[in-house]
C-alpha cells in the first residue's frame, strides 16, 4: 500500500499544473483530473521504521483527507481462471483462488507462537 504522502504530493503537483492553464480547477482534488490507482487493500500496510501502530495507520491512503474524493471499485472476474487452459487443474486453481480470498478477508485462522520451517 502506498504512503498517503505520495497521494497528497500527486494532488499538489496536478493542482499546480492545472493552475497554469485554468485557475478555476486549482483547488479541486487532483486538479479535476481523473486518476486511477491500482491497489490491493488485502496486502500489508506500509513500513514505518520504528513506527507505532498509530503511526503506521496514519501513513496509509485511507487516512488522507483526499480519501473522501476517491471512488473504490472492485474487480469481480478472476481473469486468471477465465484464461486457464489446463482443464485437469482448473478445480485446484479455483480452490486456491478461494483460499487466497479467504486469507485477504481474514477468515483463515493464524497460528501464533509457532515457527515455520522449510
C-alpha positions as a Markdown table, in Angstrom:
| # | Residue | x | y | z |
|---|---|---|---|---|
| 1 | Unk | 0.0 | 0.0 | 0.0 |
| 2 | Unk | 1.4 | 3.4 | -0.9 |
| 3 | Unk | 2.0 | 6.2 | 1.6 |
| 4 | Unk | -0.6 | 8.8 | 1.8 |
| 5 | Unk | 2.1 | 11.4 | 1.3 |
| 6 | Unk | 2.6 | 10.1 | -2.2 |
| 7 | Unk | -1.1 | 10.7 | -2.9 |
| 8 | Unk | -1.1 | 14.1 | -1.5 |
| 9 | Unk | 2.1 | 15.0 | -3.4 |
| 10 | Unk | 0.4 | 13.9 | -6.7 |
| 11 | Unk | -2.6 | 16.0 | -5.8 |
| 12 | Unk | -0.4 | 19.1 | -5.2 |
| 13 | Unk | 1.5 | 18.6 | -8.5 |
| 14 | Unk | -1.7 | 18.2 | -10.5 |
| 15 | Unk | -3.2 | 21.3 | -8.8 |
| 16 | Unk | 0.0 | 23.3 | -9.6 |
| 17 | Unk | 0.0 | 22.2 | -13.2 |
| 18 | Unk | -3.7 | 23.0 | -13.8 |
| 19 | Unk | -3.2 | 26.4 | -12.2 |
| 20 | Unk | -1.1 | 27.5 | -15.2 |
| 21 | Unk | -3.9 | 26.5 | -17.6 |
| 22 | Unk | -7.1 | 27.4 | -15.7 |
| 23 | Unk | -7.1 | 28.7 | -12.1 |
| 24 | Unk | -10.8 | 27.6 | -11.6 |
| 25 | Unk | -9.7 | 24.0 | -11.1 |
| 26 | Unk | -6.6 | 24.5 | -9.0 |
| 27 | Unk | -8.4 | 23.9 | -5.7 |
| 28 | Unk | -10.3 | 20.8 | -6.8 |
| 29 | Unk | -8.8 | 17.4 | -5.9 |
| 30 | Unk | -6.2 | 16.3 | -8.4 |
| 31 | Unk | -6.9 | 19.5 | -10.4 |
| 32 | Unk | -10.2 | 18.0 | -11.5 |
| 33 | Unk | -8.4 | 15.2 | -13.4 |
| 34 | Unk | -9.4 | 11.5 | -13.3 |
| 35 | Unk | -6.7 | 9.5 | -11.6 |
| 36 | Unk | -6.7 | 5.7 | -11.5 |
| 37 | Unk | -4.9 | 3.8 | -8.7 |
| 38 | Unk | -4.5 | 0.1 | -8.6 |
| 39 | Unk | -4.0 | -1.4 | -5.2 |
| 40 | Unk | -4.8 | -4.5 | -3.1 |
| 41 | Unk | -6.0 | -3.5 | 0.3 |
| 42 | Unk | -5.6 | -7.1 | 1.5 |
| 43 | Unk | -1.9 | -6.6 | 1.3 |
| 44 | Unk | 0.3 | -5.4 | 4.2 |
| 45 | Unk | 0.4 | -1.8 | 5.4 |
| 46 | Unk | 3.3 | 0.5 | 4.5 |
| 47 | Unk | 6.5 | 0.1 | 6.5 |
| 48 | Unk | 7.2 | 2.8 | 9.0 |
| 49 | Unk | 10.6 | 2.3 | 10.7 |
| 50 | Unk | 10.2 | 2.2 | 14.5 |
| 51 | Unk | 6.6 | 3.3 | 14.0 |
| 52 | Unk | 3.8 | 2.5 | 16.4 |
| 53 | Unk | 0.5 | 1.0 | 15.3 |
| 54 | Unk | -0.9 | 4.6 | 15.1 |
| 55 | Unk | 2.0 | 5.9 | 13.0 |
| 56 | Unk | 1.6 | 3.1 | 10.5 |
| 57 | Unk | -2.2 | 3.6 | 10.2 |
| 58 | Unk | -1.7 | 7.4 | 9.9 |
| 59 | Unk | 0.6 | 6.9 | 6.8 |
| 60 | Unk | -1.9 | 4.8 | 4.8 |
| 61 | Unk | -4.1 | 6.2 | 2.0 |
| 62 | Unk | -7.3 | 5.8 | 3.8 |
| 63 | Unk | -6.2 | 8.4 | 6.4 |
| 64 | Unk | -5.6 | 11.1 | 3.8 |
| 65 | Unk | -8.1 | 14.0 | 3.5 |
| 66 | Unk | -8.3 | 13.1 | -0.2 |
| 67 | Unk | -9.8 | 9.7 | 0.5 |
| 68 | Unk | -13.3 | 11.1 | 0.6 |
| 69 | Unk | -12.9 | 12.1 | -3.1 |
| 70 | Unk | -11.9 | 8.6 | -4.1 |
| 71 | Unk | -14.4 | 6.0 | -5.6 |
| 72 | Unk | -13.3 | 2.5 | -4.8 |
| 73 | Unk | -14.2 | -0.1 | -7.4 |
| 74 | Unk | -13.8 | -3.8 | -7.1 |
| 75 | Unk | -12.8 | -6.3 | -9.8 |
| 76 | Unk | -15.3 | -9.2 | -9.9 |
| 77 | Unk | -14.0 | -11.5 | -12.6 |
| 78 | Unk | -10.9 | -13.7 | -12.0 |
| 79 | Unk | -9.1 | -13.3 | -15.3 |
| 80 | Unk | -6.6 | -16.0 | -14.3 |
| 81 | Unk | -9.3 | -18.6 | -14.1 |
| 82 | Unk | -11.1 | -17.3 | -17.2 |
| 83 | Unk | -8.0 | -17.9 | -19.3 |
| 84 | Unk | -6.9 | -21.1 | -17.7 |
| 85 | Unk | -6.4 | -23.7 | -20.4 |
| 86 | Unk | -5.4 | -26.8 | -18.4 |
| 87 | Unk | -8.9 | -28.3 | -17.5 |
| 88 | Unk | -7.4 | -31.0 | -15.3 |
| 89 | Unk | -6.2 | -28.5 | -12.8 |
| 90 | Unk | -8.9 | -25.9 | -13.0 |
| 91 | Unk | -10.7 | -27.1 | -9.8 |
| 92 | Unk | -7.4 | -26.9 | -7.9 |
| 93 | Unk | -6.8 | -23.4 | -9.3 |
| 94 | Unk | -10.3 | -22.4 | -8.3 |
| 95 | Unk | -9.9 | -23.8 | -4.8 |
| 96 | Unk | -6.5 | -21.9 | -4.5 |
| 97 | Unk | -8.2 | -18.7 | -5.6 |
| 98 | Unk | -11.0 | -19.0 | -3.0 |
| 99 | Unk | -8.3 | -19.8 | -0.3 |
| 100 | Unk | -6.4 | -16.6 | -1.2 |
| 101 | Unk | -9.6 | -14.5 | -0.9 |
| 102 | Unk | -10.3 | -16.0 | 2.5 |
| 103 | Unk | -6.8 | -15.0 | 3.6 |
| 104 | Unk | -7.4 | -11.5 | 2.4 |
| 105 | Unk | -10.6 | -11.2 | 4.3 |
| 106 | Unk | -9.1 | -12.6 | 7.5 |
| 107 | Unk | -11.2 | -15.8 | 7.5 |
| 108 | Unk | -8.2 | -18.2 | 7.8 |
| 109 | Unk | -7.1 | -18.7 | 11.4 |
| 110 | Unk | -3.5 | -17.8 | 12.2 |
| 111 | Unk | -1.0 | -19.9 | 14.2 |
| 112 | Unk | 0.7 | -17.9 | 16.9 |
| 113 | Unk | 4.0 | -18.7 | 18.7 |
| 114 | Unk | 5.0 | -21.5 | 16.3 |
| 115 | Unk | 7.9 | -21.4 | 13.9 |
| 116 | Unk | 7.6 | -22.4 | 10.3 |
| 117 | Unk | 10.5 | -24.3 | 8.9 |
| 118 | Unk | 11.1 | -25.3 | 5.3 |
